[in-house]
């Protein structure tokens, strides 16, 4: 189950920081959250996308994934 920062945790357990699509992150944060608590915010980051001569800057943010 993948949740965005700031959402309330539907179940108690250990949550791990994952990438935008649910992939692994190096040196990921791990937290224990009780049911009904709000998940902490993660720092946003920007990426530059270049395609066929045009470039765009997109803002992204990691998510939380329940592991147990």
mmCIF file as Biopython writes it, N, C-alpha, C and O atoms, coordinates in Angstrom:
data_model
#
loop_
_atom_site.group_PDB
_atom_site.id
_atom_site.type_symbol
_atom_site.label_atom_id
_atom_site.label_alt_id
_atom_site.label_comp_id
_atom_site.label_asym_id
_atom_site.label_entity_id
_atom_site.label_seq_id
_atom_site.pdbx_PDB_ins_code
_atom_site.Cartn_x
_atom_site.Cartn_y
_atom_site.Cartn_z
_atom_site.occupancy
_atom_site.B_iso_or_equiv
_atom_site.auth_seq_id
_atom_site.auth_asym_id
_atom_site.pdbx_PDB_model_num
ATOM 1   N N  . UNK A ? 1  ? 0.846  -1.159 0.000   1.0 0.0 1  A 1 
ATOM 2   C CA . UNK A ? 1  ? 0.000  0.000  0.000   1.0 0.0 1  A 1 
ATOM 3   C C  . UNK A ? 1  ? 0.906  1.241  0.000   1.0 0.0 1  A 1 
ATOM 4   O O  . UNK A ? 1  ? 1.733  1.405  0.897   1.0 0.0 1  A 1 
ATOM 5   N N  . UNK A ? 2  ? 0.752  2.096  -0.987  1.0 0.0 2  A 1 
ATOM 6   C CA . UNK A ? 2  ? 1.562  3.301  -1.126  1.0 0.0 2  A 1 
ATOM 7   C C  . UNK A ? 2  ? 0.697  4.517  -0.798  1.0 0.0 2  A 1 
ATOM 8   O O  . UNK A ? 2  ? -0.398 4.680  -1.336  1.0 0.0 2  A 1 
ATOM 9   N N  . UNK A ? 3  ? 1.209  5.369  0.095   1.0 0.0 3  A 1 
ATOM 10  C CA . UNK A ? 3  ? 0.485  6.563  0.528   1.0 0.0 3  A 1 
ATOM 11  C C  . UNK A ? 3  ? 1.345  7.801  0.329   1.0 0.0 3  A 1 
ATOM 12  O O  . UNK A ? 3  ? 2.572  7.733  0.403   1.0 0.0 3  A 1 
ATOM 13  N N  . UNK A ? 4  ? 0.702  8.927  0.078   1.0 0.0 4  A 1 
ATOM 14  C CA . UNK A ? 4  ? 1.409  10.192 -0.092  1.0 0.0 4  A 1 
ATOM 15  C C  . UNK A ? 4  ? 1.663  10.824 1.277   1.0 0.0 4  A 1 
ATOM 16  O O  . UNK A ? 4  ? 0.915  10.571 2.222   1.0 0.0 4  A 1 
ATOM 17  N N  . UNK A ? 5  ? 2.708  11.641 1.392   1.0 0.0 5  A 1 
ATOM 18  C CA . UNK A ? 5  ? 2.956  12.344 2.652   1.0 0.0 5  A 1 
ATOM 19  C C  . UNK A ? 5  ? 1.777  13.254 3.005   1.0 0.0 5  A 1 
ATOM 20  O O  . UNK A ? 5  ? 1.186  13.892 2.134   1.0 0.0 5  A 1 
ATOM 21  N N  . UNK A ? 6  ? 1.451  13.301 4.290   1.0 0.0 6  A 1 
ATOM 22  C CA . UNK A ? 6  ? 0.335  14.129 4.742   1.0 0.0 6  A 1 
ATOM 23  C C  . UNK A ? 6  ? -0.974 13.373 4.857   1.0 0.0 6  A 1 
ATOM 24  O O  . UNK A ? 6  ? -1.921 13.881 5.458   1.0 0.0 6  A 1 
ATOM 25  N N  . UNK A ? 7  ? -1.056 12.157 4.292   1.0 0.0 7  A 1 
ATOM 26  C CA . UNK A ? 7  ? -2.272 11.348 4.421   1.0 0.0 7  A 1 
ATOM 27  C C  . UNK A ? 7  ? -2.268 10.645 5.776   1.0 0.0 7  A 1 
ATOM 28  O O  . UNK A ? 7  ? -1.218 10.501 6.401   1.0 0.0 7  A 1 
ATOM 29  N N  . UNK A ? 8  ? -3.436 10.212 6.225   1.0 0.0 8  A 1 
ATOM 30  C CA . UNK A ? 8  ? -3.519 9.473  7.481   1.0 0.0 8  A 1 
ATOM 31  C C  . UNK A ? 8  ? -3.272 7.995  7.216   1.0 0.0 8  A 1 
ATOM 32  O O  . UNK A ? 8  ? -3.690 7.455  6.192   1.0 0.0 8  A 1 
ATOM 33  N N  . UNK A ? 9  ? -2.590 7.353  8.151   1.0 0.0 9  A 1 
ATOM 34  C CA . UNK A ? 9  ? -2.263 5.937  8.014   1.0 0.0 9  A 1 
ATOM 35  C C  . UNK A ? 9  ? -3.502 5.088  8.306   1.0 0.0 9  A 1 
ATOM 36  O O  . UNK A ? 9  ? -4.077 5.206  9.388   1.0 0.0 9  A 1 
ATOM 37  N N  . UNK A ? 10 ? -3.929 4.232  7.364   1.0 0.0 10 A 1 
ATOM 38  C CA . UNK A ? 10 ? -5.112 3.403  7.593   1.0 0.0 10 A 1 
ATOM 39  C C  . UNK A ? 10 ? -4.863 2.263  8.578   1.0 0.0 10 A 1 
ATOM 40  O O  . UNK A ? 10 ? -5.794 1.802  9.238   1.0 0.0 10 A 1 
ATOM 41  N N  . UNK A ? 11 ? -3.615 1.806  8.682   1.0 0.0 11 A 1 
ATOM 42  C CA . UNK A ? 11 ? -3.257 0.733  9.611   1.0 0.0 11 A 1 
ATOM 43  C C  . UNK A ? 11 ? -1.939 1.080  10.295  1.0 0.0 11 A 1 
ATOM 44  O O  . UNK A ? 11 ? -1.134 1.846  9.766   1.0 0.0 11 A 1 
ATOM 45  N N  . UNK A ? 12 ? -1.729 0.504  11.483  1.0 0.0 12 A 1 
ATOM 46  C CA . UNK A ? 12 ? -0.466 0.689  12.189  1.0 0.0 12 A 1 
ATOM 47  C C  . UNK A ? 12 ? 0.599  -0.162 11.531  1.0 0.0 12 A 1 
ATOM 48  O O  . UNK A ? 12 ? 0.305  -1.230 10.994  1.0 0.0 12 A 1 
ATOM 49  N N  . UNK A ? 13 ? 1.834  0.308  11.571  1.0 0.0 13 A 1 
ATOM 50  C CA . UNK A ? 13 ? 2.920  -0.487 11.026  1.0 0.0 13 A 1 
ATOM 51  C C  . UNK A ? 13 ? 4.123  0.348  10.655  1.0 0.0 13 A 1 
ATOM 52  O O  . UNK A ? 13 ? 4.195  1.547  10.923  1.0 0.0 13 A 1 
ATOM 53  N N  . UNK A ? 14 ? 5.070  -0.339 10.025  1.0 0.0 14 A 1 
ATOM 54  C CA . UNK A ? 14 ? 6.319  0.291  9.614   1.0 0.0 14 A 1 
ATOM 55  C C  . UNK A ? 14 ? 6.181  0.767  8.174   1.0 0.0 14 A 1 
ATOM 56  O O  . UNK A ? 14 ? 5.816  -0.006 7.288   1.0 0.0 14 A 1 
ATOM 57  N N  . UNK A ? 15 ? 6.474  2.035  7.950   1.0 0.0 15 A 1 
ATOM 58  C CA . UNK A ? 15 ? 6.399  2.631  6.621   1.0 0.0 15 A 1 
ATOM 59  C C  . UNK A ? 15 ? 7.805  3.007  6.167   1.0 0.0 15 A 1 
ATOM 60  O O  . UNK A ? 15 ? 8.613  3.497  6.956   1.0 0.0 15 A 1 
ATOM 61  N N  . UNK A ? 16 ? 8.087  2.772  4.879   1.0 0.0 16 A 1 
ATOM 62  C CA . UNK A ? 16 ? 9.398  3.049  4.304   1.0 0.0 16 A 1 
ATOM 63  C C  . UNK A ? 16 ? 9.227  4.030  3.154   1.0 0.0 16 A 1 
ATOM 64  O O  . UNK A ? 16 ? 8.242  3.972  2.419   1.0 0.0 16 A 1 
ATOM 65  N N  . UNK A ? 17 ? 10.190 4.930  3.003   1.0 0.0 17 A 1 
ATOM 66  C CA . UNK A ? 17 ? 10.181 5.904  1.907   1.0 0.0 17 A 1 
ATOM 67  C C  . UNK A ? 17 ? 10.464 5.185  0.590   1.0 0.0 17 A 1 
ATOM 68  O O  . UNK A ? 17 ? 11.424 4.420  0.495   1.0 0.0 17 A 1 
ATOM 69  N N  . UNK A ? 18 ? 9.637  5.425  -0.420  1.0 0.0 18 A 1 
ATOM 70  C CA . UNK A ? 18 ? 9.828  4.838  -1.750  1.0 0.0 18 A 1 
ATOM 71  C C  . UNK A ? 18 ? 9.738  5.946  -2.798  1.0 0.0 18 A 1 
ATOM 72  O O  . UNK A ? 18 ? 9.276  7.050  -2.509  1.0 0.0 18 A 1 
ATOM 73  N N  . UNK A ? 19 ? 10.178 5.643  -4.004  1.0 0.0 19 A 1 
ATOM 74  C CA . UNK A ? 19 ? 10.125 6.606  -5.098  1.0 0.0 19 A 1 
ATOM 75  C C  . UNK A ? 19 ? 8.699  6.863  -5.550  1.0 0.0 19 A 1 
ATOM 76  O O  . UNK A ? 19 ? 7.753  6.266  -5.037  1.0 0.0 19 A 1 
ATOM 77  N N  . UNK A ? 20 ? 8.559  7.750  -6.505  1.0 0.0 20 A 1 
ATOM 78  C CA . UNK A ? 20 ? 7.232  8.159  -6.963  1.0 0.0 20 A 1 
ATOM 79  C C  . UNK A ? 20 ? 6.410  6.979  -7.476  1.0 0.0 20 A 1 
ATOM 80  O O  . UNK A ? 20 ? 5.198  6.937  -7.261  1.0 0.0 20 A 1 
ATOM 81  N N  . UNK A ? 21 ? 7.044  6.025  -8.149  1.0 0.0 21 A 1 
ATOM 82  C CA . UNK A ? 21 ? 6.329  4.868  -8.674  1.0 0.0 21 A 1 
ATOM 83  C C  . UNK A ? 21 ? 6.368  3.660  -7.761  1.0 0.0 21 A 1 
ATOM 84  O O  . UNK A ? 21 ? 5.891  2.590  -8.141  1.0 0.0 21 A 1 
ATOM 85  N N  . UNK A ? 22 ? 6.929  3.803  -6.555  1.0 0.0 22 A 1 
ATOM 86  C CA . UNK A ? 22 ? 6.999  2.694  -5.608  1.0 0.0 22 A 1 
ATOM 87  C C  . UNK A ? 22 ? 8.332  1.982  -5.598  1.0 0.0 22 A 1 
ATOM 88  O O  . UNK A ? 22 ? 8.470  0.955  -4.933  1.0 0.0 22 A 1 
ATOM 89  N N  . UNK A ? 23 ? 9.326  2.497  -6.318  1.0 0.0 23 A 1 
ATOM 90  C CA . UNK A ? 23 ? 10.646 1.871  -6.377  1.0 0.0 23 A 1 
ATOM 91  C C  . UNK A ? 23 ? 11.496 2.176  -5.154  1.0 0.0 23 A 1 
ATOM 92  O O  . UNK A ? 23 ? 11.181 3.071  -4.369  1.0 0.0 23 A 1 
ATOM 93  N N  . UNK A ? 24 ? 12.581 1.418  -5.002  1.0 0.0 24 A 1 
ATOM 94  C CA . UNK A ? 24 ? 13.474 1.585  -3.861  1.0 0.0 24 A 1 
ATOM 95  C C  . UNK A ? 24 ? 14.213 2.919  -3.935  1.0 0.0 24 A 1 
ATOM 96  O O  . UNK A ? 24 ? 14.470 3.453  -5.014  1.0 0.0 24 A 1 
ATOM 97  N N  . UNK A ? 25 ? 14.545 3.441  -2.750  1.0 0.0 25 A 1 
ATOM 98  C CA . UNK A ? 25 ? 15.281 4.693  -2.622  1.0 0.0 25 A 1 
ATOM 99  C C  . UNK A ? 25 ? 16.513 4.421  -1.765  1.0 0.0 25 A 1 
ATOM 100 O O  . UNK A ? 25 ? 16.421 3.731  -0.750  1.0 0.0 25 A 1 
ATOM 101 N N  . UNK A ? 26 ? 17.660 4.955  -2.162  1.0 0.0 26 A 1 
ATOM 102 C CA . UNK A ? 26 ? 18.871 4.795  -1.359  1.0 0.0 26 A 1 
ATOM 103 C C  . UNK A ? 26 ? 18.736 5.587  -0.067  1.0 0.0 26 A 1 
ATOM 104 O O  . UNK A ? 26 ? 18.226 6.707  -0.074  1.0 0.0 26 A 1 
ATOM 105 N N  . UNK A ? 27 ? 19.189 5.009  1.043   1.0 0.0 27 A 1 
ATOM 106 C CA . UNK A ? 27 ? 19.130 5.623  2.371   1.0 0.0 27 A 1 
ATOM 107 C C  . UNK A ? 27 ? 17.714 6.108  2.698   1.0 0.0 27 A 1 
ATOM 108 O O  . UNK A ? 27 ? 17.520 7.245  3.127   1.0 0.0 27 A 1 
ATOM 109 N N  . UNK A ? 28 ? 16.752 5.246  2.495   1.0 0.0 28 A 1 
ATOM 110 C CA . UNK A ? 28 ? 15.335 5.581  2.712   1.0 0.0 28 A 1 
ATOM 111 C C  . UNK A ? 28 ? 15.020 5.712  4.200   1.0 0.0 28 A 1 
ATOM 112 O O  . UNK A ? 28 ? 15.596 5.010  5.030   1.0 0.0 28 A 1 
ATOM 113 N N  . UNK A ? 29 ? 14.112 6.607  4.520   1.0 0.0 29 A 1 
ATOM 114 C CA . UNK A ? 29 ? 13.648 6.771  5.895   1.0 0.0 29 A 1 
ATOM 115 C C  . UNK A ? 29 ? 12.692 5.638  6.243   1.0 0.0 29 A 1 
ATOM 116 O O  . UNK A ? 29 ? 11.935 5.167  5.394   1.0 0.0 29 A 1 
ATOM 117 N N  . UNK A ? 30 ? 12.733 5.202  7.510   1.0 0.0 30 A 1 
ATOM 118 C CA . UNK A ? 30 ? 11.813 4.186  7.997   1.0 0.0 30 A 1 
ATOM 119 C C  . UNK A ? 30 ? 11.171 4.720  9.272   1.0 0.0 30 A 1 
ATOM 120 O O  . UNK A ? 30 ? 11.868 5.208  10.163  1.0 0.0 30 A 1 
ATOM 121 N N  . UNK A ? 31 ? 9.853  4.631  9.362   1.0 0.0 31 A 1 
ATOM 122 C CA . UNK A ? 31 ? 9.150  5.132  10.541  1.0 0.0 31 A 1 
ATOM 123 C C  . UNK A ? 31 ? 8.094  4.123  10.971  1.0 0.0 31 A 1 
ATOM 124 O O  . UNK A ? 31 ? 7.642  3.306  10.169  1.0 0.0 31 A 1 
ATOM 125 N N  . UNK A ? 32 ? 7.703  4.184  12.246  1.0 0.0 32 A 1 
ATOM 126 C CA . UNK A ? 32 ? 6.585  3.388  12.737  1.0 0.0 32 A 1 
ATOM 127 C C  . UNK A ? 32 ? 5.442  4.345  13.035  1.0 0.0 32 A 1 
ATOM 128 O O  . UNK A ? 32 ? 5.613  5.309  13.781  1.0 0.0 32 A 1 
ATOM 129 N N  . UNK A ? 33 ? 4.284  4.085  12.458  1.0 0.0 33 A 1 
ATOM 130 C CA . UNK A ? 33 ? 3.124  4.971  12.596  1.0 0.0 33 A 1 
ATOM 131 C C  . UNK A ? 33 ? 1.941  4.159  13.099  1.0 0.0 33 A 1 
ATOM 132 O O  . UNK A ? 33 ? 1.709  3.037  12.649  1.0 0.0 33 A 1 
ATOM 133 N N  . UNK A ? 34 ? 1.192  4.734  14.037  1.0 0.0 34 A 1 
ATOM 134 C CA . UNK A ? 34 ? -0.034 4.100  14.526  1.0 0.0 34 A 1 
ATOM 135 C C  . UNK A ? 34 ? -1.207 4.461  13.623  1.0 0.0 34 A 1 
ATOM 136 O O  . UNK A ? 34 ? -1.157 5.444  12.884  1.0 0.0 34 A 1 
ATOM 137 N N  . UNK A ? 35 ? -2.254 3.662  13.692  1.0 0.0 35 A 1 
ATOM 138 C CA . UNK A ? 35 ? -3.443 3.893  12.870  1.0 0.0 35 A 1 
ATOM 139 C C  . UNK A ? 35 ? -4.044 5.261  13.172  1.0 0.0 35 A 1 
ATOM 140 O O  . UNK A ? 35 ? -4.210 5.634  14.333  1.0 0.0 35 A 1 
ATOM 141 N N  . UNK A ? 36 ? -4.368 6.006  12.116  1.0 0.0 36 A 1 
ATOM 142 C CA . UNK A ? 36 ? -4.987 7.315  12.263  1.0 0.0 36 A 1 
ATOM 143 C C  . UNK A ? 36 ? -4.013 8.478  12.343  1.0 0.0 36 A 1 
ATOM 144 O O  . UNK A ? 36 ? -4.434 9.633  12.276  1.0 0.0 36 A 1 
ATOM 145 N N  . UNK A ? 37 ? -2.709 8.202  12.487  1.0 0.0 37 A 1 
ATOM 146 C CA . UNK A ? 37 ? -1.719 9.280  12.532  1.0 0.0 37 A 1 
ATOM 147 C C  . UNK A ? 37 ? -1.418 9.771  11.120  1.0 0.0 37 A 1 
ATOM 148 O O  . UNK A ? 37 ? -1.614 9.048  10.144  1.0 0.0 37 A 1 
ATOM 149 N N  . UNK A ? 38 ? -0.944 10.998 11.026  1.0 0.0 38 A 1 
ATOM 150 C CA . UNK A ? 38 ? -0.604 11.583 9.729   1.0 0.0 38 A 1 
ATOM 151 C C  . UNK A ? 38 ? 0.840  11.245 9.384   1.0 0.0 38 A 1 
ATOM 152 O O  . UNK A ? 38 ? 1.732  11.369 10.223  1.0 0.0 38 A 1 
ATOM 153 N N  . UNK A ? 39 ? 1.065  10.816 8.138   1.0 0.0 39 A 1 
ATOM 154 C CA . UNK A ? 39 ? 2.417  10.496 7.687   1.0 0.0 39 A 1 
ATOM 155 C C  . UNK A ? 39 ? 3.212  11.784 7.498   1.0 0.0 39 A 1 
ATOM 156 O O  . UNK A ? 39 ? 2.683  12.761 6.969   1.0 0.0 39 A 1 
ATOM 157 N N  . UNK A ? 40 ? 4.487  11.800 7.928   1.0 0.0 40 A 1 
ATOM 158 C CA . UNK A ? 40 ? 5.286  13.023 7.813   1.0 0.0 40 A 1 
ATOM 159 C C  . UNK A ? 40 ? 5.587  13.398 6.365   1.0 0.0 40 A 1 
ATOM 160 O O  . UNK A ? 40 ? 5.586  12.550 5.472   1.0 0.0 40 A 1 
ATOM 161 N N  . UNK A ? 41 ? 5.844  14.687 6.155   1.0 0.0 41 A 1 
ATOM 162 C CA . UNK A ? 41 ? 6.157  15.192 4.821   1.0 0.0 41 A 1 
ATOM 163 C C  . UNK A ? 41 ? 7.574  14.792 4.430   1.0 0.0 41 A 1 
ATOM 164 O O  . UNK A ? 41 ? 8.455  14.665 5.280   1.0 0.0 41 A 1 
ATOM 165 N N  . UNK A ? 42 ? 7.779  14.596 3.132   1.0 0.0 42 A 1 
ATOM 166 C CA . UNK A ? 42 ? 9.095  14.314 2.567   1.0 0.0 42 A 1 
ATOM 167 C C  . UNK A ? 42 ? 9.488  15.486 1.688   1.0 0.0 42 A 1 
ATOM 168 O O  . UNK A ? 42 ? 8.633  16.130 1.080   1.0 0.0 42 A 1 
ATOM 169 N N  . UNK A ? 43 ? 10.777 15.760 1.621   1.0 0.0 43 A 1 
ATOM 170 C CA . UNK A ? 43 ? 11.217 16.934 0.861   1.0 0.0 43 A 1 
ATOM 171 C C  . UNK A ? 43 ? 11.023 16.712 -0.638  1.0 0.0 43 A 1 
ATOM 172 O O  . UNK A ? 43 ? 11.412 15.667 -1.160  1.0 0.0 43 A 1 
ATOM 173 N N  . UNK A ? 44 ? 10.428 17.680 -1.337  1.0 0.0 44 A 1 
ATOM 174 C CA . UNK A ? 44 ? 10.250 17.566 -2.788  1.0 0.0 44 A 1 
ATOM 175 C C  . UNK A ? 44 ? 11.566 17.818 -3.521  1.0 0.0 44 A 1 
ATOM 176 O O  . UNK A ? 44 ? 12.490 18.418 -2.971  1.0 0.0 44 A 1 
ATOM 177 N N  . UNK A ? 45 ? 11.639 17.358 -4.752  1.0 0.0 45 A 1 
ATOM 178 C CA . UNK A ? 45 ? 12.825 17.571 -5.574  1.0 0.0 45 A 1 
ATOM 179 C C  . UNK A ? 45 ? 12.380 17.838 -6.999  1.0 0.0 45 A 1 
ATOM 180 O O  . UNK A ? 45 ? 11.239 17.550 -7.361  1.0 0.0 45 A 1 
ATOM 181 N N  . UNK A ? 46 ? 13.273 18.386 -7.809  1.0 0.0 46 A 1 
ATOM 182 C CA . UNK A ? 46 ? 12.960 18.726 -9.197  1.0 0.0 46 A 1 
ATOM 183 C C  . UNK A ? 46 ? 13.809 17.891 -10.140 1.0 0.0 46 A 1 
ATOM 184 O O  . UNK A ? 46 ? 14.969 17.597 -9.851  1.0 0.0 46 A 1 
ATOM 185 N N  . UNK A ? 47 ? 13.225 17.511 -11.272 1.0 0.0 47 A 1 
ATOM 186 C CA . UNK A ? 47 ? 13.975 16.824 -12.315 1.0 0.0 47 A 1 
ATOM 187 C C  . UNK A ? 47 ? 13.776 17.580 -13.619 1.0 0.0 47 A 1 
ATOM 188 O O  . UNK A ? 47 ? 12.748 18.222 -13.834 1.0 0.0 47 A 1 
ATOM 189 N N  . UNK A ? 48 ? 14.775 17.492 -14.480 1.0 0.0 48 A 1 
ATOM 190 C CA . UNK A ? 48 ? 14.707 18.162 -15.771 1.0 0.0 48 A 1 
ATOM 191 C C  . UNK A ? 48 ? 14.493 17.099 -16.839 1.0 0.0 48 A 1 
ATOM 192 O O  . UNK A ? 48 ? 15.281 16.160 -16.946 1.0 0.0 48 A 1 
ATOM 193 N N  . UNK A ? 49 ? 13.437 17.239 -17.625 1.0 0.0 49 A 1 
ATOM 194 C CA . UNK A ? 49 ? 13.103 16.287 -18.679 1.0 0.0 49 A 1 
ATOM 195 C C  . UNK A ? 49 ? 13.381 16.948 -20.021 1.0 0.0 49 A 1 
ATOM 196 O O  . UNK A ? 49 ? 12.825 17.999 -20.338 1.0 0.0 49 A 1 
ATOM 197 N N  . UNK A ? 50 ? 14.257 16.311 -20.811 1.0 0.0 50 A 1 
ATOM 198 C CA . UNK A ? 50 ? 14.574 16.823 -22.144 1.0 0.0 50 A 1 
ATOM 199 C C  . UNK A ? 50 ? 14.079 15.825 -23.176 1.0 0.0 50 A 1 
ATOM 200 O O  . UNK A ? 50 ? 14.366 14.631 -23.089 1.0 0.0 50 A 1 
ATOM 201 N N  . UNK A ? 51 ? 13.325 16.329 -24.165 1.0 0.0 51 A 1 
ATOM 202 C CA . UNK A ? 51 ? 12.790 15.458 -25.202 1.0 0.0 51 A 1 
ATOM 203 C C  . UNK A ? 51 ? 12.649 16.253 -26.494 1.0 0.0 51 A 1 
ATOM 204 O O  . UNK A ? 51 ? 11.939 17.257 -26.540 1.0 0.0 51 A 1 
ATOM 205 N N  . UNK A ? 52 ? 13.319 15.803 -27.528 1.0 0.0 52 A 1 
ATOM 206 C CA . UNK A ? 52 ? 13.251 16.428 -28.857 1.0 0.0 52 A 1 
ATOM 207 C C  . UNK A ? 52 ? 13.501 17.939 -28.819 1.0 0.0 52 A 1 
ATOM 208 O O  . UNK A ? 52 ? 12.764 18.714 -29.429 1.0 0.0 52 A 1 
ATOM 209 N N  . UNK A ? 53 ? 14.529 18.338 -28.111 1.0 0.0 53 A 1 
ATOM 210 C CA . UNK A ? 53 ? 14.908 19.745 -28.080 1.0 0.0 53 A 1 
ATOM 211 C C  . UNK A ? 53 ? 14.203 20.599 -27.055 1.0 0.0 53 A 1 
ATOM 212 O O  . UNK A ? 53 ? 14.659 21.708 -26.773 1.0 0.0 53 A 1 
ATOM 213 N N  . UNK A ? 54 ? 13.125 20.137 -26.493 1.0 0.0 54 A 1 
ATOM 214 C CA . UNK A ? 54 ? 12.436 20.921 -25.463 1.0 0.0 54 A 1 
ATOM 215 C C  . UNK A ? 54 ? 12.764 20.345 -24.084 1.0 0.0 54 A 1 
ATOM 216 O O  . UNK A ? 54 ? 12.951 19.138 -23.931 1.0 0.0 54 A 1 
ATOM 217 N N  . UNK A ? 55 ? 12.827 21.207 -23.108 1.0 0.0 55 A 1 
ATOM 218 C CA . UNK A ? 55 ? 13.118 20.744 -21.754 1.0 0.0 55 A 1 
ATOM 219 C C  . UNK A ? 55 ? 12.083 21.317 -20.788 1.0 0.0 55 A 1 
ATOM 220 O O  . UNK A ? 55 ? 11.652 22.462 -20.921 1.0 0.0 55 A 1 
ATOM 221 N N  . UNK A ? 56 ? 11.705 20.512 -19.834 1.0 0.0 56 A 1 
ATOM 222 C CA . UNK A ? 56 ? 10.734 20.901 -18.816 1.0 0.0 56 A 1 
ATOM 223 C C  . UNK A ? 56 ? 11.279 20.521 -17.449 1.0 0.0 56 A 1 
ATOM 224 O O  . UNK A ? 56 ? 12.035 19.558 -17.317 1.0 0.0 56 A 1 
ATOM 225 N N  . UNK A ? 57 ? 10.894 21.276 -16.445 1.0 0.0 57 A 1 
ATOM 226 C CA . UNK A ? 57 ? 11.263 20.968 -15.074 1.0 0.0 57 A 1 
ATOM 227 C C  . UNK A ? 57 ? 10.005 20.493 -14.353 1.0 0.0 57 A 1 
ATOM 228 O O  . UNK A ? 57 ? 8.982  21.177 -14.355 1.0 0.0 57 A 1 
ATOM 229 N N  . UNK A ? 58 ? 10.090 19.324 -13.743 1.0 0.0 58 A 1 
ATOM 230 C CA . UNK A ? 58 ? 8.949  18.743 -13.020 1.0 0.0 58 A 1 
ATOM 231 C C  . UNK A ? 58 ? 9.303  18.602 -11.544 1.0 0.0 58 A 1 
ATOM 232 O O  . UNK A ? 58 ? 10.439 18.272 -11.203 1.0 0.0 58 A 1 
ATOM 233 N N  . UNK A ? 59 ? 8.348  18.848 -10.684 1.0 0.0 59 A 1 
ATOM 234 C CA . UNK A ? 59 ? 8.531  18.664 -9.247  1.0 0.0 59 A 1 
ATOM 235 C C  . UNK A ? 59 ? 7.996  17.292 -8.860  1.0 0.0 59 A 1 
ATOM 236 O O  . UNK A ? 59 ? 6.898  16.906 -9.261  1.0 0.0 59 A 1 
ATOM 237 N N  . UNK A ? 60 ? 8.774  16.568 -8.087  1.0 0.0 60 A 1 
ATOM 238 C CA . UNK A ? 60 ? 8.396  15.222 -7.649  1.0 0.0 60 A 1 
ATOM 239 C C  . UNK A ? 60 ? 8.530  15.121 -6.137  1.0 0.0 60 A 1 
ATOM 240 O O  . UNK A ? 60 ? 9.180  15.955 -5.505  1.0 0.0 60 A 1 
ATOM 241 N N  . UNK A ? 61 ? 7.911  14.095 -5.561  1.0 0.0 61 A 1 
ATOM 242 C CA . UNK A ? 61 ? 8.016  13.852 -4.136  1.0 0.0 61 A 1 
ATOM 243 C C  . UNK A ? 61 ? 7.905  12.354 -3.889  1.0 0.0 61 A 1 
ATOM 244 O O  . UNK A ? 61 ? 7.086  11.674 -4.507  1.0 0.0 61 A 1 
ATOM 245 N N  . UNK A ? 62 ? 8.737  11.843 -2.978  1.0 0.0 62 A 1 
ATOM 246 C CA . UNK A ? 62 ? 8.683  10.432 -2.640  1.0 0.0 62 A 1 
ATOM 247 C C  . UNK A ? 62 ? 7.406  10.127 -1.857  1.0 0.0 62 A 1 
ATOM 248 O O  . UNK A ? 62 ? 6.725  11.041 -1.392  1.0 0.0 62 A 1 
ATOM 249 N N  . UNK A ? 63 ? 7.087  8.845  -1.715  1.0 0.0 63 A 1 
ATOM 250 C CA . UNK A ? 63 ? 5.869  8.400  -1.024  1.0 0.0 63 A 1 
ATOM 251 C C  . UNK A ? 63 ? 6.247  7.464  0.122   1.0 0.0 63 A 1 
ATOM 252 O O  . UNK A ? 63 ? 7.421  7.152  0.316   1.0 0.0 63 A 1 
ATOM 253 N N  . UNK A ? 64 ? 5.256  7.025  0.868   1.0 0.0 64 A 1 
ATOM 254 C CA . UNK A ? 64 ? 5.430  6.058  1.958   1.0 0.0 64 A 1 
ATOM 255 C C  . UNK A ? 64 ? 4.790  4.729  1.565   1.0 0.0 64 A 1 
ATOM 256 O O  . UNK A ? 64 ? 3.711  4.700  0.975   1.0 0.0 64 A 1 
ATOM 257 N N  . UNK A ? 65 ? 5.474  3.624  1.901   1.0 0.0 65 A 1 
ATOM 258 C CA . UNK A ? 65 ? 4.955  2.287  1.603   1.0 0.0 65 A 1 
ATOM 259 C C  . UNK A ? 65 ? 4.919  1.470  2.889   1.0 0.0 65 A 1 
ATOM 260 O O  . UNK A ? 65 ? 5.892  1.437  3.644   1.0 0.0 65 A 1 
ATOM 261 N N  . UNK A ? 66 ? 3.792  0.815  3.129   1.0 0.0 66 A 1 
ATOM 262 C CA . UNK A ? 66 ? 3.642  -0.044 4.305   1.0 0.0 66 A 1 
ATOM 263 C C  . UNK A ? 66 ? 4.391  -1.346 4.065   1.0 0.0 66 A 1 
ATOM 264 O O  . UNK A ? 66 ? 4.162  -2.018 3.060   1.0 0.0 66 A 1 
ATOM 265 N N  . UNK A ? 67 ? 5.298  -1.711 4.995   1.0 0.0 67 A 1 
ATOM 266 C CA . UNK A ? 67 ? 6.032  -2.963 4.844   1.0 0.0 67 A 1 
ATOM 267 C C  . UNK A ? 67 ? 5.604  -4.007 5.862   1.0 0.0 67 A 1 
ATOM 268 O O  . UNK A ? 67 ? 5.732  -5.202 5.596   1.0 0.0 67 A 1 
ATOM 269 N N  . UNK A ? 68 ? 5.098  -3.594 7.027   1.0 0.0 68 A 1 
ATOM 270 C CA . UNK A ? 68 ? 4.611  -4.554 8.021   1.0 0.0 68 A 1 
ATOM 271 C C  . UNK A ? 68 ? 3.640  -3.923 8.966   1.0 0.0 68 A 1 
ATOM 272 O O  . UNK A ? 68 ? 3.133  -4.591 9.867   1.0 0.0 68 A 1 
#
